[in-house]
């Protein structure tokens, strides 16, 4: 009996019955949601301030006694690993720049994922009779 119900529902989808229209409305609704989120992402990206990649670690000249602390920034750029020393008075700023870079990367990744989904849904809607 369940098989028949599913099959009947599928036939309605193929014939353009109410379920197919509801599916199209859901797709259009999702397209609108995606467009709005992409718009928000663009605004958030425009607001991103100075940024730089990397990770900041605290090192010690004498690790056993944990004395002689200094900060080290490590990152990879153009396939080369780099390390820079960061003065104590610049640590807060460098941390902020690293956080901005992580935010930029996350937003860019989300935008790419949403763009793929948006494209697939548009193609799916275009194929419908």
C-alpha positions as CSV (number, residue, x, y, z in Angstrom):
1,X,0.0,0.0,0.0
2,X,2.8,2.4,0.9
3,X,4.4,1.7,-2.5
4,X,1.2,2.7,-4.3
5,X,1.0,6.0,-2.3
6,X,4.5,6.9,-3.2
7,X,3.9,6.0,-6.8
8,X,0.7,8.1,-6.9
9,X,2.6,11.0,-5.4
10,X,5.3,10.6,-8.0
11,X,2.7,10.6,-10.8
12,X,1.3,13.9,-9.5
13,X,4.8,15.4,-9.5
14,X,5.2,14.3,-13.2
15,X,1.8,15.5,-14.2
16,X,2.3,18.9,-12.6
17,X,-0.2,18.4,-9.8
18,X,-0.3,20.2,-6.5
19,X,2.8,18.5,-5.0
20,X,4.9,19.6,-8.0
21,X,3.8,23.2,-7.5
22,X,4.5,23.0,-3.8
23,X,8.0,21.7,-4.6
24,X,8.6,24.6,-7.0
25,X,7.4,27.0,-4.4
26,X,9.8,25.5,-1.9
27,X,12.6,25.8,-4.4
28,X,11.8,29.4,-5.1
29,X,11.7,30.1,-1.4
30,X,15.1,28.4,-0.9
31,X,16.5,30.5,-3.8
32,X,15.3,33.6,-2.1
33,X,16.9,32.5,1.2
34,X,20.2,31.9,-0.6
35,X,20.1,35.3,-2.3
36,X,19.5,37.0,1.0
37,X,22.3,35.2,2.7
38,X,24.7,35.9,-0.1
39,X,23.8,39.6,0.1
40,X,24.5,39.4,3.9
41,X,27.8,37.7,3.3
42,X,28.8,40.4,0.8
43,X,28.1,43.1,3.4
44,X,30.0,41.2,6.1
45,X,33.0,40.7,3.7
46,X,33.0,44.5,2.9
47,X,33.3,45.1,6.7
48,X,36.3,42.9,7.2
49,X,39.2,45.0,8.3
50,X,43.0,44.3,8.1
51,X,43.7,40.6,8.0
52,X,46.6,38.1,7.7
53,X,46.9,34.3,7.7
54,X,48.7,32.3,10.3
55,X,48.8,31.1,13.8
56,X,50.4,32.9,16.7
57,X,52.2,30.9,19.4
58,X,54.0,31.7,22.5
59,X,57.5,30.3,22.6
60,X,60.2,30.3,25.3
61,X,63.9,30.8,25.1
62,X,64.2,28.4,28.1
63,X,61.2,26.0,27.7
64,X,62.0,24.0,30.8
65,X,61.6,27.0,33.1
66,X,59.2,28.8,30.8
67,X,61.3,32.0,30.8
68,X,62.1,34.4,28.0
69,X,58.7,34.3,26.4
70,X,58.3,35.6,22.9
71,X,55.6,35.4,20.2
72,X,56.0,33.7,16.8
73,X,53.7,34.0,13.8
74,X,53.7,31.0,11.4
75,X,52.0,30.9,8.1
76,X,52.3,29.5,4.5
77,X,52.3,31.9,1.6
78,X,52.9,30.9,-2.1
79,X,53.8,27.4,-1.1
80,X,56.5,28.6,1.4
81,X,56.4,28.3,5.1
82,X,57.3,31.5,6.9
83,X,57.9,32.5,10.5
84,X,58.0,36.0,12.0
85,X,58.6,37.2,15.5
86,X,55.9,39.5,16.9
87,X,56.7,42.1,19.5
88,X,54.6,41.9,22.7
89,X,52.9,45.2,22.0
90,X,51.7,44.0,18.6
91,X,50.2,40.7,19.7
92,X,46.7,42.0,20.2
93,X,46.6,43.5,16.7
94,X,48.1,40.4,15.1
95,X,45.5,38.2,16.8
96,X,42.7,40.5,15.5
97,X,44.1,40.3,12.0
98,X,44.3,36.5,12.2
99,X,40.7,36.4,13.4
100,X,39.6,38.6,10.5
101,X,41.4,36.3,8.1
102,X,39.6,33.3,9.5
103,X,36.3,35.1,9.2
104,X,37.0,36.1,5.6
105,X,37.9,32.4,4.7
106,X,34.7,31.1,6.4
107,X,32.5,33.6,4.7
108,X,34.1,33.0,1.3
109,X,33.6,29.2,1.7
110,X,30.0,29.7,2.7
111,X,29.4,32.0,-0.3
112,X,30.9,29.4,-2.6
113,X,28.7,26.6,-1.2
114,X,25.6,28.8,-1.5
115,X,26.5,29.7,-5.1
116,X,26.7,26.0,-6.0
117,X,23.4,25.3,-4.4
118,X,21.8,28.3,-6.1
119,X,23.0,27.2,-9.5
120,X,21.7,23.7,-9.0
121,X,18.3,24.9,-7.9
122,X,18.0,27.3,-10.9
123,X,18.9,24.5,-13.3
124,X,16.4,22.2,-11.6
125,X,13.6,24.8,-12.0
126,X,14.5,25.4,-15.6
127,X,14.1,21.7,-16.4
128,X,10.5,21.6,-15.1
129,X,7.7,21.7,-17.6
